[in-house]
Amino acid sequence: MLEVEVISSFYGPIQALRDVSVAVGQGEAVAVLGPNGAGKSTLLRTISGLIKPRYGRISYQHAQISGLSPHAIVRMGVVHVPEGRRVFTQLTVLENLMMGAFSRHDADGIRGDLQFVFTLFPDLKEKASQLGGELSGGQQQMLAVGRGLMSRPTLLLLDEPSLGLSPLLVEQLGQAIADIRERSGLSILLVEQNAALALEMTSRFYVMQAGQVAISGSSQDVSLEDIRHAYLGGGPAGVALV
């Protein structure tokens, strides 16, 4: 589905990613873990076209997408739900959701997906006419995910979806993401600092440090203690050093 091959990305003269390679299979959910500043968000921004990699190659369904514009990548089925929600505060909930469908022309499909989003997140249906800026933080996160789903992605890039949410909302969001995968079979690349949540939701993981992939492995075969050790720069037993 997705192949990121030895990419390097920069912010001006500052190198943010160094020879990073990750892959996501068809219908697979993969986590990217690591401390603040490790390059996790930069990786998603590079995949979605917001940052152009200086070196390396990104392929999606065997077609090269590195160098394409963000809207062209969205039309190919790769949708990025960024960190910080980024809802349109002066648009209603419904208008925010419809913005996610900007590249679509299938009216019946859009209506069906809208009802699916409202089923996943009943709060959004109740507040459909309310401004996005008037929602709580948790509701804005639901809206950001719902807006992404309205593009009908085949690969969803989720950046810190649980950030700032209460434990109850984190559980609700995790269940919603599981329902999304069960219904549509879409692939997910999840950036998350909540390692326990990320490992529960995914089959494989990568841990990043200082712009590089430090370790990778199976989510089912690693402990949280191994992950904590990896954050600090070690290479835990049972996890592949990259």
C-alpha positions in Angstrom: 0.0 0.0 0.0 2.6 2.6 1.1 6.4 2.4 0.8 8.6 5.1 2.2 12.2 4.5 1.1 15.2 6.2 2.7 13.7 9.7 2.7 15.4 12.7 4.1 13.4 15.9 4.7 14.5 19.4 5.7 13.2 22.6 7.2 15.5 25.0 5.5 19.0 24.0 6.4 17.8 21.8 9.3 17.5 18.1 8.6 14.3 16.7 10.2 14.3 13.2 8.7 17.4 11.1 7.9 17.1 8.0 5.7 13.6 7.0 7.0 12.0 3.9 5.6 8.5 2.6 6.7 5.8 0.5 5.0 2.1 0.0 5.5 0.3 -3.0 4.0 -3.2 -3.3 2.6 -5.7 -3.1 5.5 -2.9 -2.8 8.0 -2.6 -0.4 11.0 1.0 0.7 11.8 2.1 2.9 14.7 4.9 5.5 14.7 6.1 6.1 18.2 8.8 8.3 19.7 9.5 11.4 21.9 8.7 15.0 21.0 10.9 16.2 18.2 11.7 12.8 16.9 10.3 13.6 13.4 7.0 11.7 13.6 4.8 14.6 12.4 7.4 15.5 9.8 7.1 12.0 8.4 3.3 12.3 7.9 3.7 15.8 6.5 6.2 14.5 4.0 4.0 11.6 3.0 1.0 13.9 2.5 3.0 16.3 0.3 3.1 19.3 2.7 6.9 18.8 2.8 8.9 17.7 -0.2 11.6 15.1 0.6 15.0 16.1 -0.6 16.1 12.5 -1.0 14.4 9.2 -1.2 11.1 7.9 -2.6 7.5 7.5 -1.5 5.2 5.1 -3.3 1.5 4.6 -2.9 -0.1 1.6 -4.6 3.1 1.3 -6.7 2.9 4.9 -8.0 5.5 7.5 -6.9 3.8 10.3 -4.9 6.9 12.1 -3.6 6.8 15.5 -5.3 3.1 15.6 -5.9 0.9 18.3 -4.5 -1.1 17.6 -1.4 -4.5 17.8 -3.2 -3.3 15.3 -5.8 -2.2 12.9 -3.0 -5.7 13.3 -1.3 -7.3 12.4 -4.6 -5.3 9.2 -4.7 -6.7 8.2 -1.4 -4.1 9.3 1.2 -5.7 11.6 3.8 -3.8 13.3 6.6 -5.6 14.2 9.9 -3.0 16.6 11.4 -2.0 17.1 15.0 -3.9 19.9 16.8 -7.3 19.2 15.1 -7.1 22.2 12.7 -10.9 22.5 12.3 -12.4 25.4 10.5 -13.6 27.3 13.6 -16.0 29.7 11.7 -17.7 26.9 9.8 -20.4 24.6 11.2 -19.8 21.0 12.0 -21.6 20.0 8.9 -19.7 22.4 6.7 -16.4 21.1 8.2 -17.4 17.6 7.3 -18.4 18.5 3.8 -15.0 20.2 3.3 -13.5 16.8 3.6 -15.5 15.7 0.6 -14.3 18.6 -1.6 -12.8 16.3 -4.2 -15.8 14.0 -4.5 -18.8 14.1 -6.9 -20.7 11.0 -5.8 -23.7 12.6 -3.9 -25.1 9.3 -2.7 -21.8 8.1 -1.4 -21.2 11.4 0.4 -24.6 11.1 2.1 -23.8 7.6 3.2 -20.4 8.5 4.5 -21.9 11.4 6.4 -24.3 9.1 8.1 -21.5 6.7 9.0 -19.5 9.6 10.6 -22.6 10.6 12.6 -23.0 7.0 13.7 -19.4 6.9 14.8 -19.6 10.2 16.6 -23.2 11.0 17.7 -22.0 14.3 19.3 -21.3 15.6 15.8 -24.8 14.8 14.6 -26.3 16.6 17.6 -24.1 19.7 17.0 -24.2 19.6 13.2 -25.3 23.3 13.0 -22.9 24.5 15.7 -19.6 26.3 14.8 -16.5 24.1 14.9 -14.8 26.6 17.2 -17.6 26.1 19.8 -16.9 22.4 20.2 -14.9 20.9 23.1 -11.4 19.7 22.4 -12.6 16.1 22.2 -15.4 16.9 19.9 -13.0 18.9 17.6 -10.8 15.8 17.4 -13.8 13.7 16.4 -14.6 16.3 13.8 -11.1 16.3 12.4 -11.2 12.5 12.1 -14.7 12.6 10.6 -13.6 15.3 8.1 -10.8 13.0 7.0 -13.2 10.1 6.5 -15.4 12.2 4.3 -12.6 12.1 1.7 -13.2 8.3 1.6 -9.5 7.5 2.1 -7.8 4.1 1.5 -4.9 5.2 3.7 -5.5 7.4 6.8 -2.6 9.3 8.4 -3.5 10.1 12.0 -1.2 12.5 13.9 -1.6 12.3 17.7 -5.4 11.7 17.8 -5.5 11.2 21.5 -3.5 14.3 22.4 -5.3 16.3 25.2 -8.3 13.9 25.5 -9.7 12.5 28.7 -9.3 8.7 29.2 -13.0 8.2 28.4 -12.7 10.1 25.1 -9.5 8.2 24.2 -11.4 4.9 24.7 -14.2 6.2 22.5 -11.8 7.4 19.8 -10.0 4.1 19.8 -13.3 2.2 19.4 -14.3 4.5 16.6 -11.0 3.8 14.7 -11.5 0.1 15.2 -15.0 0.4 13.8 -13.6 2.4 10.8 -11.1 -0.4 10.0 -13.8 -3.1 10.4 -16.2 -1.3 8.1 -13.9 -0.1 5.3 -10.7 -2.1 5.6 -8.6 1.0 5.1 -5.0 1.2 6.1 -3.8 3.5 8.9 -0.5 5.0 9.8 -0.8 6.3 13.4 1.5 8.7 15.1 0.9 8.5 18.8 2.6 9.2 22.1 0.2 7.1 24.0 2.2 3.9 23.4 -0.3 1.6 25.1 -3.2 2.8 22.9 -1.0 2.7 19.7 0.2 -0.9 20.3 -3.4 -2.0 21.1 -4.7 -0.6 17.8 -1.9 -1.7 15.4 -0.1 -4.8 14.2 3.4 -3.3 13.8 5.3 -0.3 15.0 8.3 1.9 14.4 10.1 4.0 17.1 11.7 7.2 15.9 14.6 9.1 17.5 16.2 12.3 16.2 14.7 12.0 12.7 15.6 8.3 12.2 13.9 4.9 12.7 15.5 3.4 15.8 13.6 0.1 16.1 10.6 -1.6 14.6 8.7 -4.8 15.3 5.4 -6.5 16.0 3.0 -4.6 18.3 2.0 -7.9 19.9 5.6 -9.0 20.7 6.8 -5.9 22.5 6.3 -4.6 26.0 5.7 -1.0 27.1 9.0 -1.3 29.0 10.8 -2.2 25.8 9.2 0.9 24.2 10.3 3.2 27.1 13.8 1.8 26.8 13.8 2.6 23.1 12.7 6.2 23.7 15.8 6.6 25.8 18.0 5.3 23.1 18.4 1.6 23.8 17.7 -1.4 21.6 15.3 -3.7 23.4 15.6 -7.5 23.0 12.9 -9.0 20.8 12.6 -5.9 18.6 14.5 -5.4 15.3 17.2 -2.8 15.3 17.0 -0.7 12.1 
